[in-house]
Amino acid sequence: MQAYVYKSLRKADTYVYLATRDDFARLPEPLRTQLGTLQFVLEVALTPERRLAREDATVVRGNLVERGFHLQFPPTVEDPMKEDWGTDA
């Protein structure tokens, strides 16, 4: 299965995978408005053995089949001060 990946120029680190290139009509209107302009960045074959950096390829394929798109949000950033640093200060 081919996927076409676009980045949002309005929302940092937010990407949209589409089953069909430039098929933005698949995206709900409120989502299109929030994302703003989408810039094409990658065409990728989503095979069962394909590993993606931040997403589960099986989930992406499922969303592409079911909805025609998959939305990838920015990774959450953990507060580094929550960790136990091993000090008893």
RAUR-V491184 format. One record per residue. N is the residue number from 1. RES is the residue in one letter. SS is DSSP state (H for helix, E for strand, - for the rest). OMEGA is omega as a letter, one per 20 degrees, with the letter a starting at -180 (* if undefined). NEAR is the number of other ideal C-beta (glycine too) atoms within 8 Angstrom. Layout:
# RAUR-V491184
n:N res:RES ss:SS omega:OMEGA near:NEAR
n:N res:RES ss:SS omega:OMEGA near:NEAR
This chain:
# RAUR-V491184
n:1 res:M ss:- omega:r near:9
n:2 res:Q ss:E omega:r near:8
n:3 res:A ss:E omega:a near:15
n:4 res:Y ss:E omega:a near:13
n:5 res:V ss:E omega:a near:13
n:6 res:Y ss:E omega:r near:11
n:7 res:K ss:E omega:r near:10
n:8 res:S ss:E omega:r near:13
n:9 res:L ss:- omega:r near:7
n:10 res:R ss:- omega:a near:7
n:11 res:K ss:- omega:a near:9
n:12 res:A ss:- omega:r near:5
n:13 res:D ss:- omega:r near:7
n:14 res:T ss:- omega:a near:12
n:15 res:Y ss:E omega:r near:11
n:16 res:V ss:E omega:r near:15
n:17 res:Y ss:E omega:r near:14
n:18 res:L ss:E omega:r near:16
n:19 res:A ss:- omega:a near:13
n:20 res:T ss:- omega:a near:8
n:21 res:R ss:- omega:r near:7
n:22 res:D ss:- omega:r near:7
n:23 res:D ss:- omega:a near:9
n:24 res:F ss:H omega:r near:8
n:25 res:A ss:H omega:r near:4
n:26 res:R ss:H omega:a near:10
n:27 res:L ss:- omega:r near:10
n:28 res:P ss:- omega:a near:5
n:29 res:E ss:H omega:r near:6
n:30 res:P ss:H omega:r near:6
n:31 res:L ss:H omega:r near:9
n:32 res:R ss:H omega:r near:9
n:33 res:T ss:H omega:a near:7
n:34 res:Q ss:H omega:a near:8
n:35 res:L ss:H omega:a near:13
n:36 res:G ss:- omega:a near:9
n:37 res:T ss:- omega:r near:7
n:38 res:L ss:E omega:a near:11
n:39 res:Q ss:E omega:r near:7
n:40 res:F ss:E omega:r near:9
n:41 res:V ss:E omega:a near:7
n:42 res:L ss:E omega:r near:6
n:43 res:E ss:E omega:a near:7
n:44 res:V ss:E omega:r near:9
n:45 res:A ss:E omega:a near:7
n:46 res:L ss:- omega:r near:11
n:47 res:T ss:- omega:r near:7
n:48 res:P ss:- omega:a near:5
n:49 res:E ss:- omega:a near:4
n:50 res:R ss:- omega:r near:9
n:51 res:R ss:- omega:r near:5
n:52 res:L ss:- omega:a near:9
n:53 res:A ss:- omega:a near:4
n:54 res:R ss:- omega:a near:5
n:55 res:E ss:- omega:r near:9
n:56 res:D ss:- omega:a near:6
n:57 res:A ss:H omega:r near:12
n:58 res:T ss:H omega:r near:7
n:59 res:V ss:H omega:r near:9
n:60 res:V ss:H omega:r near:14
n:61 res:R ss:H omega:r near:11
n:62 res:G ss:H omega:r near:8
n:63 res:N ss:H omega:r near:11
n:64 res:L ss:H omega:r near:16
n:65 res:V ss:H omega:a near:7
n:66 res:E ss:H omega:a near:6
n:67 res:R ss:- omega:a near:7
n:68 res:G ss:- omega:r near:9
n:69 res:F ss:E omega:r near:12
n:70 res:H ss:E omega:a near:12
n:71 res:L ss:E omega:r near:9
n:72 res:Q ss:E omega:r near:9
n:73 res:F ss:- omega:r near:6
n:74 res:P ss:- omega:r near:7
n:75 res:P ss:- omega:r near:6
n:76 res:T ss:- omega:a near:4
n:77 res:V ss:- omega:r near:4
n:78 res:E ss:- omega:r near:5
n:79 res:D ss:- omega:a near:5
n:80 res:P ss:H omega:a near:5
n:81 res:M ss:H omega:r near:4
n:82 res:K ss:H omega:a near:5
n:83 res:E ss:- omega:r near:5
n:84 res:D ss:- omega:a near:3
n:85 res:W ss:- omega:r near:4
n:86 res:G ss:- omega:r near:3
n:87 res:T ss:- omega:r near:4
n:88 res:D ss:- omega:a near:2
n:89 res:A ss:- omega:* near:2
